[in-house]
Amino acid sequence: AAAAAIAPYLDLLVPAAGTPARADDTVEALEAAFLVSGGAAAAAAADAAALLAGEGSAIRELREARNERDAAEARFDRAIAAGVPEHERAAIRAQIEAAQRRLADAEARVQAERPEFALLTDTMITPAELRATLRPGEALFAIIQGPERGYGFLVTRATVEAWRIPLSEREAQATVRRLRAGLAPDPATGRLAPFDVEEAHRLWRRLVPVGAPDVLAHRRLVIAAHGPLAALPFAVLVTEPPRRIASDADYRDVAWLLAGGRTLAYAPSALAFAAQRRLARPSSAPLPYVGFAGFTPLSPARAAQAIGPSRRGCEADVSALAGLPPLPAAAREVEISARQMRAGADAVRAGAAFTRSAVVGSDLTRYRIVHFAAHAVLTDEVPCLGEPAILTAAPPGSDPREAVIRLSDVLRARLDADLVVLSACNTAGPDGRGAGEAFSGLARGMLYAGARSLLATHWTVPDFPIAALAALTLARVGRGEEPAEALAEAQREFLSRADDGNLPAAYAHPFNWAAPVVIGGQQTPAQQALR
C-alpha cells in the first residue's frame, strides 16, 4: 500500500506529539505502517524473483503467480472503465481470487524452501513479535512519510509509541536536498560548503518534536526511514541547538545524533529487520576476509557495451558510467583492511585481478567479510542496467561484461558473510532527489544473498577518510564487535582526532565521516545470549 492511501487511517490513530494515545490505536497504526513499507518490499521481491527465475521452481512459480494476479487486476480495471456487464466483472473477480490463492500458495512454498526470501517480501508479523526481536537498550525508530506529514514510531521490547511528524513529503525532499548540498564538493572548485548544522537541528526537532517519546534515551537505534529521509545518514542530525561554525574544528563540538556513545544501525523496513534478526546466524565461513578493489574508468563506447548493446535511450546512463572517477587509493584500502583482519596476501584482489569472473568464480561463502572498494551504482543513477551493480577494474581490452557485477550475480553466487562492505556507493539521485528506495533494494538483495550486515556509503568519500574508517571499523569487527557498533566507534574516533595533531581540522566536516552506514541486524554471540 502507498503511504498516501494509508495516511488518512494513520491520522485517525496517531496523535500529535505530546497528546496521549490509546495503546490499541498505536499498535493498530504500526500494523498499518507495515503495509506501507511492504510496497517497496514487494518491488524488491518481484525484482529478485525475476533475477532468480532460473534458480528453482518455487521462485519461478512465485513470479508467474504474481504476473497472473497483476494481469487479472488490470483486466478488471479495464472492464470497469469500459462499463462491461456485471456477470463479466464477476468472472474476472473470480479469476483474481484464483490468482491470489495461487500466489499465496507460491509464497508459502518459497518461505518453506527459501526462508531468507522473507528479507525481500516483508512477511507480516505482529507488533509483539517485532518487539521480541529487540535487545535491552535498543529501539527501532521507524518513519513513514505521507504526503502531508510523517509518522514516527518508537518500538522497544516493552512499548510501542507513535506520533505525528510535522513534515510533508515535499518539505522532506527539499530538506534532504539542502543538507546533502553541504555534503558534496563543488563540481567546479572541489571545495566543500559549510554544512548547515542549524538546518540539521531543525530537521531533528521536526522528526522528534517536543512531547514526542525520548528517542535519545536509547543507546542503540535501528532506523527504518521510508521516503526521502532514506537517502540521509541520521548521523548528521543535530540534537541540540548548535553554535555557529567558525572553522572546521568546530564540527567536533556539535551534538550529533552519533554522540554520547550511541550506535545507529539501519534497516530497509521494520519487517525486514525482524526477519533478518530471526534468520541471521553467525557466519561459518573459514576465512576472515577477501577484498576486491579498483576501478578502470569507462569510455562512452565501453560503458554502452557494459549496459548492453540492445538497449536504446540510455545516453544519460552511458554518460553517468563514463563520468565515474578512478579510485586510486582503493587497493591501499583493502590492503590495510586485510592486515587488520590478519588475512593473507591472496585475500586482496585489486586492479586487473578484480573482474566479474574473479568475483563470480570465487566461492564467496568462504569469507566472513567481503569488501568491495569499488563504485556501486543504483538503479536511480543508471536505470538501463536494470538492477544495482558494482563496477570492476577490468582492463579496457577485456570483455565489457567483465566490467559490471550485477546484483543478480551476487544473488546467485551466495554469501556467508557477517559483513559486506561497499565503500563507494552514492544515494544522491540524478534528479536531486534521494535514491533511498534504490539503496534499500540493494541492501535487501545483499541481505538475501547471505550477508548479515552491509556497510555502505551514502556518497563517495575521499580516499584517506574512507580507508581510515574502514580500517578502524574492521579492526573492531575483528575483535568481535558488532558492525554497527564498530562503525559508530570508528566515526567518533575519527572525528575526535581531527585537529588534534593527528588529522587536519577539515576532516571534522561530516562529509568525511558521516557517509558510511550499517544495514542489517547482525549480532555477536554475546548479544545473542542476551536474548
C-alpha positions as CSV (number, residue, x, y, z in Angstrom):
1,A,0.0,0.0,0.0
2,A,1.2,3.5,-0.8
3,A,1.7,5.9,2.1
4,A,-0.8,8.3,0.6
5,A,-3.5,5.6,0.8
6,I,-2.7,4.7,4.4
7,A,-2.2,8.3,5.7
8,P,-5.9,9.1,6.4
9,Y,-6.1,5.9,8.5
10,L,-2.9,6.8,10.4
11,D,-4.3,10.3,11.0
12,L,-7.2,8.6,12.9
13,L,-4.8,6.6,15.1
14,V,-1.7,8.6,15.6
15,P,-1.9,11.8,17.7
16,A,0.3,14.9,17.6
17,A,3.4,14.7,19.8
18,G,2.5,15.1,23.5
19,T,-1.1,14.0,23.0
20,P,-2.0,10.8,24.9
21,A,-2.8,7.9,22.6
22,R,-4.7,4.6,23.3
23,A,-2.3,1.7,23.3
24,D,-4.5,-0.3,20.9
25,D,-4.6,2.6,18.4
26,T,-0.8,2.8,18.5
27,V,-0.4,-1.0,17.8
28,E,-3.0,-0.8,15.0
29,A,-1.1,2.2,13.5
30,L,2.1,0.2,13.5
31,E,0.4,-2.7,11.7
32,A,-0.8,-0.2,9.1
33,A,2.7,1.2,8.7
34,F,3.9,-2.3,8.0
35,L,1.7,-2.2,4.8
36,V,3.4,0.9,3.6
37,S,6.9,-0.5,3.8
38,G,5.6,-3.6,2.1
39,G,5.2,-1.7,-1.1
40,A,8.9,-1.2,-1.6
41,A,9.5,-4.8,-0.4
42,A,7.1,-6.1,-3.0
43,A,9.0,-4.4,-5.7
44,A,12.3,-5.8,-4.4
45,A,10.8,-9.2,-4.2
46,A,9.5,-9.0,-7.7
47,D,12.9,-7.9,-8.9
48,A,14.6,-10.7,-7.1
49,A,12.1,-13.3,-8.3
50,A,12.8,-12.1,-11.9
51,L,16.6,-12.3,-11.4
52,L,16.3,-15.7,-9.8
53,A,13.7,-17.2,-12.0
54,G,16.0,-19.9,-13.1
55,E,17.1,-20.8,-9.6
56,G,14.2,-23.1,-8.7
57,S,10.6,-24.0,-9.4
58,A,9.3,-22.3,-6.3
59,I,10.7,-18.8,-7.2
60,R,9.6,-19.3,-10.8
61,E,6.1,-20.2,-9.7
62,L,6.0,-17.1,-7.4
63,R,6.9,-14.9,-10.3
64,E,4.3,-16.5,-12.6
65,A,1.6,-16.3,-9.9
66,R,2.3,-12.6,-9.3
67,N,2.2,-11.8,-13.0
68,E,-1.1,-13.7,-13.3
69,R,-2.6,-11.8,-10.4
70,D,-1.4,-8.4,-11.8
71,A,-2.8,-9.3,-15.3
72,A,-6.2,-10.2,-13.8
73,E,-6.4,-7.0,-11.8
74,A,-5.5,-5.0,-14.9
75,R,-8.3,-6.8,-16.8
76,F,-10.8,-5.8,-14.1
77,D,-9.7,-2.2,-14.2
78,R,-10.2,-2.1,-18.0
79,A,-13.6,-3.8,-17.6
80,I,-14.7,-1.2,-15.1
81,A,-13.6,1.6,-17.4
82,A,-15.4,0.0,-20.3
83,G,-18.7,-0.4,-18.3
84,V,-18.9,-4.2,-19.1
85,P,-21.9,-6.1,-17.6
86,E,-21.8,-7.3,-14.0
87,H,-21.6,-11.0,-15.0
88,E,-18.4,-10.4,-16.9
89,R,-16.9,-8.4,-14.0
90,A,-17.8,-11.3,-11.6
91,A,-16.0,-13.7,-13.9
92,I,-12.8,-11.5,-13.7
93,R,-13.2,-11.2,-9.9
94,A,-13.2,-15.0,-9.7
95,Q,-10.0,-15.0,-11.8
96,I,-8.4,-12.5,-9.4
97,E,-9.4,-14.7,-6.4
98,A,-8.0,-17.8,-8.0
99,A,-4.7,-15.9,-8.9
100,Q,-4.5,-14.6,-5.3
101,R,-4.9,-18.2,-4.0
102,R,-2.1,-19.4,-6.3
103,L,0.1,-16.5,-5.2
104,A,-0.5,-17.3,-1.5
105,D,0.4,-20.9,-2.2
106,A,3.6,-19.9,-4.1
107,E,4.6,-17.5,-1.3
108,A,4.1,-20.2,1.3
109,R,6.3,-22.7,-0.8
110,V,9.0,-20.1,-1.2
111,Q,9.0,-19.3,2.5
112,A,9.4,-23.0,3.3
113,E,12.1,-23.7,0.7
114,R,13.9,-20.3,0.9
115,P,13.1,-18.7,4.3
116,E,15.5,-15.9,3.5
117,F,13.0,-14.6,1.0
118,A,11.3,-13.0,3.9
119,L,14.0,-10.4,3.8
120,L,12.5,-9.3,0.5
121,T,8.8,-9.8,1.0
122,D,8.3,-8.1,4.4
123,T,6.3,-11.1,5.7
124,M,3.7,-9.7,8.1
125,I,4.2,-10.2,11.9
126,T,2.5,-8.7,14.9
127,P,4.0,-5.7,16.8
128,A,4.5,-8.1,19.7
129,E,6.7,-10.3,17.5
130,L,8.6,-7.3,16.4
131,R,9.2,-6.2,20.0
132,A,10.6,-9.6,20.8
133,T,13.4,-9.2,18.3
134,L,14.8,-6.2,20.0
135,R,17.5,-6.3,22.7
136,P,17.6,-4.4,26.0
137,G,18.7,-0.8,25.5
138,E,17.7,-1.0,21.8
139,A,14.9,0.8,20.0
140,L,13.5,0.7,16.5
141,F,12.9,4.3,15.2
142,A,10.7,4.0,12.1
143,I,9.4,6.9,10.0
144,I,6.6,6.6,7.4
145,Q,6.5,9.6,5.1
146,G,3.0,10.6,4.0
147,P,2.1,13.4,1.5
148,E,1.1,15.9,4.2
149,R,3.0,14.7,7.2
150,G,5.2,11.9,8.5
151,Y,4.5,9.4,11.3
152,G,7.1,8.3,13.8
153,F,7.2,5.0,15.7
154,L,9.5,4.1,18.6
155,V,9.4,0.4,19.4
156,T,11.2,-1.3,22.3
157,R,11.0,-4.7,23.9
158,A,8.3,-3.2,26.2
159,T,6.4,-0.5,24.3
160,V,5.2,0.9,21.0
161,E,4.8,4.7,20.8
162,A,3.7,6.8,17.8
163,W,3.4,10.5,16.9
164,R,2.8,12.8,14.0
165,I,5.8,14.4,12.3
166,P,5.0,17.9,11.0
167,L,6.9,17.4,7.8
168,S,5.4,17.0,4.3
169,E,6.9,14.8,1.7
170,R,7.8,17.9,-0.4
171,E,9.4,19.5,2.6
172,A,11.3,16.3,3.4
173,Q,12.7,16.2,-0.2
174,A,13.7,19.8,0.0
175,T,15.4,19.4,3.4
176,V,17.3,16.4,2.4
177,R,18.4,18.2,-0.8
178,R,19.7,21.2,1.2
179,L,21.5,19.1,3.7
180,R,23.1,16.9,1.0
181,A,24.3,20.1,-0.8
182,G,26.6,20.6,2.2
183,L,27.9,17.1,1.9
184,A,29.2,17.3,-1.7
185,P,32.2,19.2,-3.0
186,D,31.6,21.9,-5.6
187,P,32.0,20.3,-9.0
188,A,34.0,23.3,-10.4
189,T,36.3,24.0,-7.4
190,G,36.3,20.8,-5.4
191,R,35.6,22.8,-2.2
192,L,33.1,21.9,0.4
193,A,30.5,24.3,1.5
194,P,29.9,24.6,5.3
195,F,27.4,22.0,6.5
196,D,24.2,23.6,7.7
197,V,24.1,22.4,11.3
198,E,21.2,24.6,12.1
199,E,19.1,23.0,9.3
200,A,20.1,19.6,10.6
201,H,18.9,20.6,14.1
202,R,15.6,21.9,12.7
203,L,15.0,18.6,10.9
204,W,15.7,16.7,14.2
205,R,13.2,18.9,16.0
206,R,10.6,18.2,13.4
207,L,11.2,14.5,13.5
208,V,11.2,14.4,17.3
209,P,9.2,17.4,18.4
210,V,8.6,18.5,22.0
211,G,6.3,15.9,23.6
212,A,7.5,13.0,21.4
213,P,9.0,9.9,23.0
214,D,12.5,10.2,24.3
215,V,14.4,8.7,21.3
216,L,17.7,9.7,22.8
217,A,17.2,7.6,25.9
218,H,18.3,4.5,23.9
219,R,21.9,3.8,23.2
220,R,21.2,1.8,20.1
221,L,18.8,3.0,17.5
222,V,17.7,0.9,14.5
223,I,16.5,3.4,11.9
224,A,13.9,2.4,9.3
225,A,13.1,5.5,7.3
226,H,10.6,5.5,4.4
227,G,10.6,8.1,1.7
228,P,13.1,10.9,1.1
229,L,14.8,10.5,4.5
230,A,16.1,7.1,3.5
231,A,18.8,9.0,1.5
232,L,20.2,10.7,4.5
233,P,22.5,9.2,7.2
234,F,21.0,10.1,10.5
235,A,24.5,10.6,12.0
236,V,24.3,14.2,10.5
237,L,21.3,15.1,12.6
238,V,21.9,17.6,15.4
239,T,20.1,17.0,18.7
240,E,20.9,20.3,20.5
241,P,20.9,23.9,19.2
242,P,24.4,24.3,17.6
243,R,26.8,27.2,18.0
244,R,28.0,29.0,14.9
245,I,30.6,27.1,12.9
246,A,33.6,29.4,12.6
247,S,36.1,26.8,11.5
248,D,36.1,23.1,10.6
249,A,37.3,22.2,14.1
250,D,34.0,23.4,15.5
251,Y,32.2,20.4,14.0
252,R,33.8,18.3,16.7
253,D,31.7,20.1,19.4
254,V,28.3,19.6,17.6
255,A,25.7,17.5,19.3
256,W,25.5,14.9,16.5
257,L,23.0,12.1,17.0
258,L,26.0,9.8,16.9
259,A,27.4,11.4,20.1
260,G,27.1,10.1,23.6
261,G,28.2,6.5,22.7
262,R,25.1,6.0,20.6
263,T,25.0,3.3,17.9
264,L,23.0,3.8,14.7
265,A,22.0,0.8,12.6
266,Y,19.7,0.8,9.7
267,A,17.0,-1.5,8.2
268,P,15.1,-1.4,4.9
269,S,11.9,-1.7,7.0
270,A,10.7,-2.8,10.4
271,L,9.6,-6.2,9.0
272,A,12.9,-6.7,7.1
273,F,14.8,-6.0,10.4
274,A,12.6,-8.6,12.3
275,A,13.1,-11.2,9.6
276,Q,16.8,-10.7,9.5
277,R,17.1,-10.9,13.2
278,R,15.1,-14.2,13.2
279,L,17.1,-15.7,10.4
280,A,20.7,-14.5,10.9
281,R,23.2,-16.8,12.4
282,P,27.0,-16.1,12.8
283,S,29.0,-17.0,9.7
284,S,30.5,-20.4,9.5
285,A,33.0,-19.3,6.8
286,P,36.6,-20.5,7.4
287,L,38.4,-17.4,6.2
288,P,38.3,-13.9,7.7
289,Y,38.4,-11.6,4.7
290,V,38.5,-11.0,1.0
291,G,38.8,-7.6,-0.6
292,F,38.2,-6.5,-4.2
293,A,39.5,-3.1,-5.2
294,G,39.8,-0.6,-8.0
295,F,38.0,0.9,-11.0
296,T,39.0,1.3,-14.6
297,P,37.3,4.3,-16.0
298,L,35.0,3.5,-18.8
299,S,35.0,5.2,-22.2
300,P,31.5,6.0,-23.5
301,A,31.7,3.1,-26.0
302,R,32.7,0.6,-23.3
303,A,30.0,2.0,-20.9
304,A,27.4,1.4,-23.6
305,Q,28.7,-2.1,-24.2
306,A,28.6,-2.8,-20.4
307,I,24.9,-1.7,-20.2
308,G,24.1,-3.8,-23.2
309,P,24.2,-3.2,-27.0
310,S,20.5,-3.8,-27.4
311,R,19.4,-1.1,-25.0
312,R,18.0,2.1,-26.5
313,G,17.5,5.6,-25.0
314,C,20.4,5.1,-22.5
315,E,22.6,8.0,-23.4
316,A,22.3,9.6,-19.9
317,D,23.2,6.3,-18.3
318,V,26.2,5.9,-20.6
319,S,27.4,9.4,-19.6
320,A,26.9,8.6,-15.9
321,L,29.0,5.5,-16.1
322,A,31.7,7.2,-18.3
323,G,31.9,10.0,-15.8
324,L,32.8,8.0,-12.8
325,P,36.2,8.8,-11.5
326,P,39.1,6.4,-10.7
327,L,39.6,5.2,-7.2
328,P,43.4,5.5,-6.8
329,A,43.5,4.5,-3.1
330,A,41.1,1.6,-3.3
331,A,43.8,-1.1,-3.4
332,R,45.5,0.5,-0.4
333,E,42.2,0.5,1.4
334,V,41.7,-3.3,1.1
335,E,45.4,-4.0,1.8
336,I,45.1,-2.2,5.1
337,S,41.8,-3.9,5.9
338,A,43.3,-7.3,5.1
339,R,46.1,-6.7,7.5
340,Q,43.6,-5.6,10.2
341,M,41.7,-8.9,9.7
342,R,45.0,-10.9,9.6
343,A,44.2,-12.2,6.2
344,G,46.9,-13.5,3.8
345,A,48.2,-11.7,0.7
346,D,45.9,-13.7,-1.5
347,A,42.9,-12.0,0.2
348,V,43.4,-8.9,-1.9
349,R,42.1,-8.9,-5.5
350,A,43.0,-5.5,-6.9
351,G,43.4,-3.9,-10.3
352,A,43.2,-6.2,-13.2
353,A,42.6,-9.1,-10.8
354,F,39.2,-7.5,-9.9
355,T,36.8,-8.6,-12.7
356,R,33.3,-10.0,-12.8
357,S,34.7,-13.5,-13.4
358,A,37.1,-13.2,-10.4
359,V,34.2,-12.4,-8.1
360,V,31.5,-14.8,-9.5
361,G,34.1,-17.5,-9.9
362,S,35.2,-17.2,-6.3
363,D,33.5,-19.2,-3.5
364,L,32.3,-16.2,-1.6
365,T,30.8,-18.4,1.1
366,R,34.3,-19.0,2.4
367,Y,34.7,-15.4,3.7
368,R,33.3,-13.8,6.8
369,I,33.9,-10.3,5.4
370,V,33.6,-9.4,1.7
371,H,34.9,-5.9,0.9
372,F,34.3,-4.0,-2.4
373,A,36.4,-0.8,-2.6
374,A,34.6,0.0,-5.9
375,H,31.9,2.1,-7.3
376,A,28.4,0.7,-6.6
377,V,25.6,2.2,-8.8
378,L,21.9,2.2,-8.0
379,T,19.0,1.9,-10.4
380,D,18.1,5.5,-9.9
381,E,21.5,6.5,-11.2
382,V,21.7,4.1,-14.1
383,P,18.2,2.6,-14.8
384,C,19.3,1.0,-18.0
385,L,21.3,-1.5,-16.0
386,G,18.1,-2.8,-14.6
387,E,19.5,-3.6,-11.2
388,P,22.1,-2.3,-8.8
389,A,25.7,-3.1,-9.8
390,I,29.3,-3.0,-8.7
391,L,31.8,-1.7,-11.3
392,T,35.2,-3.5,-11.5
393,A,38.7,-2.8,-12.6
394,A,38.6,-5.0,-15.7
395,P,41.2,-3.7,-18.2
396,P,40.0,-1.8,-21.3
397,G,40.6,-4.6,-23.8
398,S,38.6,-7.2,-21.8
399,D,35.1,-8.4,-22.4
400,P,32.8,-5.5,-21.5
401,R,30.7,-7.8,-19.3
402,E,33.7,-8.2,-17.0
403,A,33.3,-4.5,-16.0
404,V,30.0,-5.0,-14.2
405,I,28.9,-7.2,-11.4
406,R,25.1,-7.1,-11.2
407,L,23.1,-7.8,-8.1
408,S,21.8,-10.9,-9.7
409,D,25.4,-12.2,-9.9
410,V,25.7,-11.8,-6.2
411,L,22.4,-13.4,-5.5
412,R,23.4,-16.5,-7.5
413,A,26.9,-16.6,-6.0
414,R,25.6,-16.6,-2.4
415,L,27.4,-15.3,0.6
416,D,28.0,-16.5,4.2
417,A,29.4,-13.1,5.4
418,D,29.0,-11.4,8.7
419,L,29.7,-8.1,6.8
420,V,29.8,-6.9,3.2
421,V,31.5,-3.6,2.6
422,L,30.6,-1.3,-0.3
423,S,32.8,1.7,0.2
424,A,31.9,3.9,-2.8
425,C,28.1,4.0,-3.1
426,N,26.1,7.2,-3.7
427,T,22.4,7.7,-2.8
428,A,22.1,11.1,-4.3
429,G,19.6,10.6,-7.2
430,P,20.4,12.2,-10.6
431,D,17.3,14.5,-10.4
432,G,18.4,15.9,-7.0
433,R,16.0,13.6,-5.1
434,G,17.4,10.9,-2.8
435,A,17.7,7.4,-4.1
436,G,16.7,5.9,-0.8
437,E,14.4,3.2,-2.2
438,A,17.1,2.1,-4.6
439,F,19.6,1.9,-1.7
440,S,17.0,-0.1,0.2
441,G,16.7,-2.5,-2.7
442,L,20.5,-3.0,-2.8
443,A,20.6,-3.7,0.9
444,R,17.7,-6.2,0.7
445,G,19.5,-8.0,-2.1
446,M,22.7,-8.3,-0.2
447,L,21.0,-9.5,3.0
448,Y,19.1,-12.0,0.9
449,A,22.3,-13.2,-0.7
450,G,23.6,-14.1,2.7
451,A,25.2,-11.0,4.3
452,R,24.3,-10.5,7.9
453,S,25.2,-6.8,7.7
454,L,26.0,-4.4,4.9
455,L,28.3,-1.4,5.3
456,A,27.7,1.1,2.5
457,T,28.2,4.8,1.9
458,H,25.7,7.5,1.0
459,W,28.3,9.3,-1.1
460,T,31.8,8.7,-2.3
461,V,34.2,9.7,0.4
462,P,37.8,10.9,-0.3
463,D,40.5,8.2,-0.3
464,F,42.1,8.7,3.1
465,P,38.9,9.1,5.3
466,I,37.2,6.1,3.8
467,A,40.3,4.0,4.1
468,A,40.8,5.1,7.7
469,L,37.1,4.5,8.7
470,A,37.2,1.1,7.0
471,A,40.4,0.1,8.8
472,L,39.2,1.3,12.2
473,T,35.8,-0.4,11.8
474,L,37.2,-3.7,10.6
475,A,39.8,-3.8,13.4
476,R,36.9,-3.6,15.9
477,V,34.9,-6.2,14.0
478,G,37.9,-8.5,14.0
479,R,37.9,-8.2,17.8
480,G,34.3,-9.4,17.9
481,E,32.4,-6.1,17.9
482,E,29.1,-5.9,16.1
483,P,29.5,-4.0,12.8
484,A,27.2,-1.1,13.6
485,E,28.8,-0.5,17.0
486,A,32.3,-0.8,15.4
487,L,31.4,1.8,12.8
488,A,30.0,4.2,15.3
489,E,33.1,4.0,17.5
490,A,35.3,4.4,14.4
491,Q,33.4,7.5,13.3
492,R,33.6,9.1,16.8
493,E,37.3,8.2,17.0
494,F,37.9,9.7,13.5
495,L,36.0,12.9,14.4
496,S,37.9,13.3,17.7
497,R,41.3,13.1,16.0
498,A,40.5,16.0,13.6
499,D,42.7,19.0,14.5
500,D,44.4,17.3,17.5
501,G,47.7,16.8,15.7
502,N,46.7,13.5,14.1
503,L,44.4,14.7,11.3
504,P,43.7,18.1,9.6
505,A,40.8,20.0,11.0
506,A,39.0,19.7,7.7
507,Y,38.3,16.1,8.4
508,A,35.8,17.1,11.1
509,H,33.4,18.1,8.4
510,P,30.7,15.4,8.2
511,F,31.4,14.9,4.5
512,N,34.5,13.0,5.6
513,W,33.0,10.7,8.2
514,A,29.2,10.5,8.1
515,A,28.6,8.7,4.8
516,P,29.1,5.1,5.9
517,V,26.1,3.3,7.5
518,V,25.5,-0.3,8.5
519,I,22.3,-2.0,7.4
520,G,21.2,-5.3,9.0
521,G,20.7,-7.0,12.3
522,Q,23.9,-8.9,12.8
523,Q,24.5,-9.9,16.4
524,T,27.6,-11.2,18.1
525,P,27.3,-14.5,20.1
526,A,27.4,-12.5,23.3
527,Q,24.5,-10.3,22.2
528,Q,22.5,-13.4,21.1
529,A,23.0,-14.7,24.6
530,L,21.1,-11.7,25.9
531,R,18.1,-12.8,24.0
